[in-house]
Amino acid sequence: MEIVILEADTLGRDLDLSVFEKLGHVTQYGKSEEENTAERVKDADIIIVNKVPMNEKTLAKAAHLKMIAVTATGINIIDREYVSRRKIAVSNVGGYSTMSVAQHTFALAFYLIHKMNYFDTYVKSGEYVKSDIFTNLDVAYHELDQKTWGIIGLGNIGKKVAEIAEVFGCRVIYYSTSGKNQNDRYQRVDLETICKESDILSIHAPLNEATENLMNREQFKKMKNSAVLINVGRGPIVNEEDLAEALEKGEIAAAGLDVISVEPIRADNPLMRIQDSGKLVITPHIAWASTEARRRLVEEVYQNVAAFQRGEKRNIVC
């Protein structure tokens, strides 16, 4: 069986992908583009892919294709109608990065809440050497205890963040983007309320019609000027021009982002105007990518492919 791995580099060069050789003959590419994919997969029985669109343009030559194994939870790269018509199975992986993303959520939040950029710069600049006291109280930071942590999207990751926030003494509220998620442990509120009441507001929702541009100028104006926004969901959920303006005007205190509307970030992204890391921290879509999470991901993809070869429908989503 011919297995083609199109984007091995997205899994990390530190991981050994030779395990897939147990399942067939493997051809591996570090990176692939839509333009060169059709030729690369023409003999494939199984494709392992992350970001390259899977549609008629990329798959038309793949006459023997039986399965597409997506190395992610979301399958927006898949042309569902096309693969359904051709009876090509598609699998995904869910839950592998819950702990990694939850941990990164707090890494971003603590960096901003604790003013770590200021204090680190204060010491490394040599100013602490000159100090006549043992501490620096020029910039205040606050405890999470008794603060309100708002969560947009109470799925697996959102729930894990809620649990951790509770440990720090936070009151947790959430907004259901679908309007269907009811969790009796936490108070469900509308979008206006979560914006007005949250001291920290973290986004863990998928990108869809209900969430695109959800956080915009209108919502930022409702937030506390001391509030911190964290987005580890999807970039287009936040209007980046409006966020840049809100930070520049002091309508909210700070934002920590791991996702951007176009990745890698473009030079003309309005957020590039803000160079103060005390106001804005951006990481390059790494929240999902702890070593442990990536190992789980590879193992789950392997098990999906192995199960498919045995005639089992493990994590087949379309």
C-alpha positions as CSV (number, residue, x, y, z in Angstrom):
1,M,0.0,0.0,0.0
2,E,1.4,3.4,-1.0
3,I,1.4,6.0,1.8
4,V,2.3,9.6,1.1
5,I,3.1,12.0,3.9
6,L,2.7,15.5,2.5
7,E,3.9,17.7,5.3
8,A,6.2,15.9,7.7
9,D,7.7,19.1,8.9
10,T,4.4,20.2,10.5
11,L,4.8,17.3,12.9
12,G,8.3,18.3,13.9
13,R,11.6,17.1,12.7
14,D,12.3,15.6,16.1
15,L,9.7,12.9,15.7
16,D,10.4,9.5,14.0
17,L,7.7,8.8,11.4
18,S,9.2,5.4,10.4
19,V,6.4,3.7,12.2
20,F,4.2,4.2,9.1
21,E,6.6,1.9,7.2
22,K,4.9,-1.0,9.1
23,L,1.7,-0.2,7.1
24,G,3.1,0.2,3.6
25,H,5.6,1.9,1.3
26,V,6.0,5.5,2.6
27,T,7.0,8.5,0.5
28,Q,7.6,11.5,2.7
29,Y,7.8,15.2,1.9
30,G,8.7,17.9,4.4
31,K,6.5,20.5,2.8
32,S,3.9,20.4,0.0
33,E,1.9,23.1,-1.8
34,E,-1.4,22.8,-3.6
35,E,0.4,23.2,-6.9
36,N,2.7,20.2,-6.5
37,T,0.4,17.9,-4.6
38,A,-1.5,16.3,-7.5
39,E,1.7,14.8,-8.9
40,R,3.0,13.7,-5.5
41,V,-0.2,11.7,-4.6
42,K,-1.0,10.2,-8.0
43,D,0.0,6.7,-6.8
44,A,-1.2,7.0,-3.2
45,D,-3.6,4.7,-1.5
46,I,-3.4,6.8,1.7
47,I,-2.5,10.4,2.2
48,I,-1.3,11.9,5.5
49,V,-1.9,15.6,5.4
50,N,-2.3,18.7,7.6
51,K,-2.9,21.9,5.6
52,V,-2.9,21.2,1.9
53,P,-6.4,21.4,0.4
54,M,-7.8,18.0,-0.5
55,N,-10.1,18.6,-3.5
56,E,-10.5,17.8,-7.2
57,K,-7.5,19.8,-8.2
58,T,-5.1,18.0,-5.8
59,L,-6.7,14.5,-6.0
60,A,-7.8,14.1,-9.6
61,K,-4.8,12.0,-10.5
62,A,-5.0,9.8,-7.4
63,A,-7.0,7.1,-9.0
64,H,-6.3,4.5,-6.2
65,L,-6.8,6.8,-3.2
66,K,-8.7,5.1,-0.4
67,M,-8.1,7.3,2.7
68,I,-7.0,10.7,3.8
69,A,-5.6,10.8,7.3
70,V,-5.7,14.4,8.6
71,T,-3.1,15.2,11.3
72,A,-5.4,17.6,13.1
73,T,-8.9,17.8,14.5
74,G,-10.4,20.2,12.0
75,I,-11.1,19.0,8.5
76,N,-11.8,22.3,6.7
77,I,-9.1,21.4,4.1
78,I,-11.4,18.6,2.9
79,D,-13.8,19.0,0.0
80,R,-16.4,16.8,1.6
81,E,-18.7,16.6,-1.5
82,Y,-15.8,15.5,-3.7
83,V,-14.3,12.9,-1.4
84,S,-17.8,11.5,-0.6
85,R,-18.5,11.2,-4.3
86,R,-15.3,9.2,-4.7
87,K,-15.9,7.2,-1.6
88,I,-12.6,8.3,0.0
89,A,-12.5,7.9,3.8
90,V,-11.3,10.8,5.9
91,S,-10.0,10.5,9.5
92,N,-9.0,13.1,12.0
93,V,-7.6,13.2,15.5
94,G,-9.3,14.8,18.5
95,G,-8.2,15.5,22.0
96,Y,-4.5,15.0,21.5
97,S,-3.6,18.6,22.4
98,T,-6.0,19.4,25.2
99,M,-3.4,19.6,27.9
100,S,-0.9,21.4,25.6
101,V,-3.3,24.1,24.6
102,A,-4.6,24.6,28.1
103,Q,-1.1,25.0,29.4
104,H,-0.2,27.5,26.7
105,T,-3.4,29.5,27.5
106,F,-2.0,30.1,31.0
107,A,1.5,30.7,29.8
108,L,0.1,33.6,27.7
109,A,-2.2,34.8,30.5
110,F,0.5,34.8,33.3
111,Y,3.1,36.5,31.1
112,L,0.7,39.4,30.6
113,I,-1.0,39.4,34.0
114,H,2.3,39.3,35.9
115,K,3.9,41.9,33.7
116,M,6.8,39.5,33.0
117,N,8.1,41.5,30.1
118,Y,8.5,44.6,32.3
119,F,10.2,42.9,35.2
120,D,12.5,40.8,33.0
121,T,13.6,43.9,31.1
122,Y,14.1,45.8,34.4
123,V,16.6,43.2,35.6
124,K,18.4,42.6,32.3
125,S,18.7,46.3,31.5
126,G,20.9,46.7,34.6
127,E,18.3,48.9,36.4
128,Y,17.9,46.3,39.2
129,V,21.7,46.5,39.8
130,K,21.2,50.2,40.6
131,S,18.3,49.7,42.9
132,D,18.5,50.7,46.6
133,I,15.7,48.2,47.6
134,F,15.3,44.5,47.0
135,T,12.1,44.8,45.0
136,N,10.3,46.8,42.3
137,L,6.8,48.0,42.9
138,D,6.6,50.5,40.0
139,V,4.2,48.3,38.1
140,A,1.3,46.5,39.8
141,Y,0.1,43.0,39.0
142,H,-3.0,41.2,40.4
143,E,-4.0,37.8,41.7
144,L,-6.4,35.6,39.8
145,D,-8.2,34.8,43.0
146,Q,-11.8,36.3,42.9
147,K,-11.4,37.4,39.3
148,T,-13.8,36.3,36.5
149,W,-12.4,34.1,33.8
150,G,-14.7,34.0,30.7
151,I,-14.4,31.2,28.2
152,I,-15.7,31.3,24.6
153,G,-16.1,27.7,23.5
154,L,-16.5,25.2,26.4
155,G,-15.3,22.1,24.6
156,N,-12.6,19.8,25.9
157,I,-9.9,22.5,25.9
158,G,-12.3,25.1,27.3
159,K,-13.3,22.8,30.1
160,K,-9.7,22.0,31.0
161,V,-9.0,25.8,31.2
162,A,-12.1,26.3,33.3
163,E,-10.9,23.6,35.8
164,I,-7.5,25.2,36.1
165,A,-8.9,28.7,36.5
166,E,-11.0,27.4,39.3
167,V,-7.9,26.1,41.1
168,F,-6.6,29.7,41.1
169,G,-9.9,30.9,42.7
170,C,-11.6,32.3,39.5
171,R,-15.2,32.5,39.0
172,V,-15.8,30.9,35.6
173,I,-18.4,31.9,33.1
174,Y,-18.8,30.8,29.5
175,Y,-20.4,31.7,26.2
176,S,-21.7,28.9,23.9
177,T,-21.0,29.9,20.3
178,S,-23.5,27.3,19.0
179,G,-26.1,28.1,21.6
180,K,-26.4,24.4,22.4
181,N,-23.7,23.7,24.9
182,Q,-25.2,23.5,28.4
183,N,-22.8,22.8,31.3
184,D,-24.3,22.9,34.8
185,R,-20.9,23.4,36.5
186,Y,-20.4,26.8,35.1
187,Q,-22.7,29.8,34.4
188,R,-23.6,30.2,30.8
189,V,-24.0,33.9,29.7
190,D,-24.5,35.8,26.5
191,L,-21.8,37.5,24.5
192,E,-22.4,40.9,26.0
193,T,-22.2,39.7,29.5
194,I,-19.0,37.7,29.1
195,C,-17.4,40.7,27.5
196,K,-18.5,43.1,30.3
197,E,-17.7,40.8,33.2
198,S,-14.5,38.9,32.3
199,D,-11.2,39.9,33.7
200,I,-9.6,37.3,31.5
201,L,-11.4,36.2,28.4
202,S,-10.0,33.1,26.5
203,I,-11.2,31.8,23.2
204,H,-11.3,28.1,22.5
205,A,-13.9,27.9,19.8
206,P,-13.8,26.6,16.2
207,L,-14.0,28.9,13.2
208,N,-17.4,28.9,11.6
209,E,-20.1,31.3,10.5
210,A,-21.1,32.0,14.1
211,T,-17.6,32.8,15.3
212,E,-15.9,34.6,12.4
213,N,-15.2,38.2,13.4
214,L,-17.0,37.5,16.7
215,M,-14.6,39.7,18.7
216,N,-14.6,43.1,17.1
217,R,-14.8,46.8,17.9
218,E,-18.3,46.5,19.4
219,Q,-17.2,43.8,21.8
220,F,-13.9,45.4,22.8
221,K,-15.7,48.5,23.8
222,K,-17.8,46.5,26.3
223,M,-14.7,44.9,28.0
224,K,-13.0,46.2,31.1
225,N,-10.0,48.4,30.3
226,S,-8.1,46.0,32.7
227,A,-9.2,42.9,30.8
228,V,-6.8,40.4,29.1
229,L,-7.9,38.6,25.9
230,I,-6.4,35.2,25.0
231,N,-7.0,33.6,21.6
232,V,-5.9,30.0,21.1
233,G,-8.9,29.1,19.0
234,R,-8.7,30.4,15.4
235,G,-7.3,33.7,14.2
236,P,-10.3,35.0,12.2
237,I,-12.5,34.9,15.4
238,V,-10.8,38.1,16.3
239,N,-10.9,41.2,14.1
240,E,-7.2,42.1,14.1
241,E,-7.6,45.8,13.1
242,D,-10.2,46.3,15.8
243,L,-8.0,44.5,18.4
244,A,-5.0,46.6,17.5
245,E,-7.1,49.8,17.9
246,A,-8.5,48.6,21.2
247,L,-5.0,48.0,22.5
248,E,-3.7,51.3,21.2
249,K,-6.6,53.2,22.8
250,G,-6.3,51.2,26.1
251,E,-9.9,49.8,25.8
252,I,-8.4,46.5,27.0
253,A,-5.2,46.0,28.8
254,A,-3.5,43.2,26.9
255,A,-3.9,40.3,24.5
256,G,-2.1,37.0,24.1
257,L,-2.6,35.3,20.7
258,D,-1.4,31.9,19.4
259,V,-3.5,32.1,16.2
260,I,-3.6,34.8,13.4
261,S,-6.0,35.3,10.5
262,V,-3.2,34.4,8.0
263,E,-0.4,32.2,9.1
264,P,2.5,32.8,9.0
265,I,1.7,36.4,10.0
266,R,2.0,39.0,7.2
267,A,4.1,42.0,7.5
268,D,1.1,44.3,7.0
269,N,-0.9,42.7,9.8
270,P,-2.2,45.6,11.9
271,L,-1.0,43.8,15.1
272,M,2.5,44.3,13.9
273,R,2.1,47.9,14.9
274,I,2.2,46.9,18.6
275,Q,5.7,46.1,19.6
276,D,5.1,46.4,23.4
277,S,5.1,42.8,24.7
278,G,3.4,44.0,27.9
279,K,0.3,44.7,25.7
280,L,0.5,42.0,23.1
281,V,2.2,38.6,23.0
282,I,1.9,36.5,19.8
283,T,3.2,33.0,19.5
284,P,3.5,31.2,16.2
285,H,0.6,28.7,16.5
286,I,2.5,26.5,18.9
287,A,-0.1,25.9,21.7
288,W,-1.0,22.5,20.2
289,A,2.7,21.4,19.7
290,S,4.2,20.2,23.0
291,T,6.4,17.2,22.4
292,E,3.9,15.0,24.2
293,A,1.0,16.2,22.1
294,R,2.8,15.7,18.8
295,R,3.7,12.2,19.9
296,R,0.1,11.5,20.7
297,L,-0.9,12.9,17.4
298,V,1.4,10.6,15.4
299,E,0.3,7.6,17.4
300,E,-3.3,8.4,16.8
301,V,-2.8,8.9,13.0
302,Y,-1.0,5.6,12.9
303,Q,-3.8,3.8,14.7
304,N,-6.4,5.4,12.4
305,V,-4.5,4.1,9.3
306,A,-3.9,0.7,10.8
307,A,-7.6,0.4,11.7
308,F,-8.7,1.4,8.2
309,Q,-6.5,-1.3,6.7
310,R,-8.2,-3.8,9.0
311,G,-11.6,-2.6,7.8
312,E,-12.4,-0.7,10.9
313,K,-13.8,2.9,11.0
314,R,-11.6,4.5,13.6
315,N,-12.1,8.3,13.7
316,I,-13.6,8.3,10.3
317,V,-15.4,11.6,10.0
318,C,-16.5,11.6,6.3
